[in-house]
Amino acid sequence: MLTLISNAEVFAPQQLGLMNVLIAGEQIIYVGMKRPDLDECLDAMQFDLEGGRLIPGFIDAHAHVTGGGGEAGYETSVPAPFLSEFTTAGVTTVAGLLGTDDLVRTTSSLISRLKALHAEGMTAYGYTGGYHLPSTTLTGSVKSDIVHVEELIGVGEVAISDHRSSQPTLQDILKVASEAHVAGLMTGKAGVVHFHVGDGPRGLELIRQALATSEIPPRVFYPTHVNRRKELFEEALDVARSGCTIDITAFPVEEGENAYSADEALLRYLETDCPVDGVTISSDGGGCLPVFDEQGNPVGLDYARASALPETLKALVENEVDLARSLPAFTSNVARVLRLSYKGTIAPGMDADLIVLGEDNLPKHVMARGQWHVKDKKPLIRGTFE
């Protein structure tokens, strides 16, 4: 199947101007100003965007594809998000993980869900383990899981500075990071440890100690939720300067709350001297958003949605932040830290994961692996049981 997208204002994520994009199967094979002259016998599907903006599909580095939660009773386990909950939000690649519940929900069930999403048309990878150390695994070790299971590319989300964590020590952190790193070297996979950072006052102390006392490369340490407290965000900027990639979560922030919304956090990051490719934004989609009192009792409950990603991009655009400046945190930066060399950019040889932005700055049409999943904001392809 050939698909020609013509007269597109392409952000690749850098702005290329008005371009034509030719897709064969699941791959982009041409991007250029000249419109390809295709023989009618090729029966190519053609779409004239008339100057509409074409951007790479979002890569969501942190989503609970099996559902999250469970920390306020069995009835509070969040159901697994359906395929179209990701694709209508422009997410064409997802990295799934386990959180607080890494006992009822297992690495095996995570892998099964990743395979299902892939079969339904999007790209899905994941992390072995969960909040607690030693990590829950499929094959007996973190290293073995990453080496032997195609979908698994790192470890996470390992909880630190959180009352729900296993209260890991520095040695615990160094052990799991070394296993992830070596497995990444053996396979060419990301080999990162994706850290859930809670509200605790220790913040990123364990990561800073690991950077100071070991030879493990900074890129292995990939903390998320760094915008949940303003003080934590300032600390995260320092580890970003050290070579870590930090992940901003697109969760709701109330007025007056001691936190930064994802759009504000990214804007603050881009105004610093931190590496421009050292920041990503994820949705925590399917994850629980509990509120606890001082004794650790749940007093509020909601769950995160993948739609937070496009809403964050919309807020940035409407705050007059240039698309080419903000898009890498949703696309190419994520591809870099997760070592997905064929994702995150609109160029020949890359996967055909694309979003057409509407006039409202939200995804209007979405293509994943060369197939249109969403047209005019409505899903054309749905999950098996939607």
Secondary structure, DSSP 8 states (H G I E B T S, - for coil): -EEEEEEEEEESSSEEEEEEEEEETTEEEEEESS-----GGG--EEEE-TT-EEEE-EEEEEE-TT--B-TT-GGGB-----HHHHHTTTEEEEEE---S--SSS-HHHHHHHHHHHHHTTSEEEEEE--SSSS---SSSSHHHHHHH-TTEEEEEEEEESSTTS----HHHHHHHHHHHHHHHHHHSS--EEEEEE-S-TTTTHHHHHHHHH--S-GGGEEEE-TTSSHHHHHHHHHHHHTT--EEEE-----TT-SS--HHHHHHHHHTSSS-TTSEEEE--BT-B--EE-TTS-EEE--B--TTHHHHHHHHHHHTT--HHHHGGGTTHHHHHHTT-TTSSS-STTSB--EEEE-TTSSEEEEEETTEEEEETTEESS--TT-
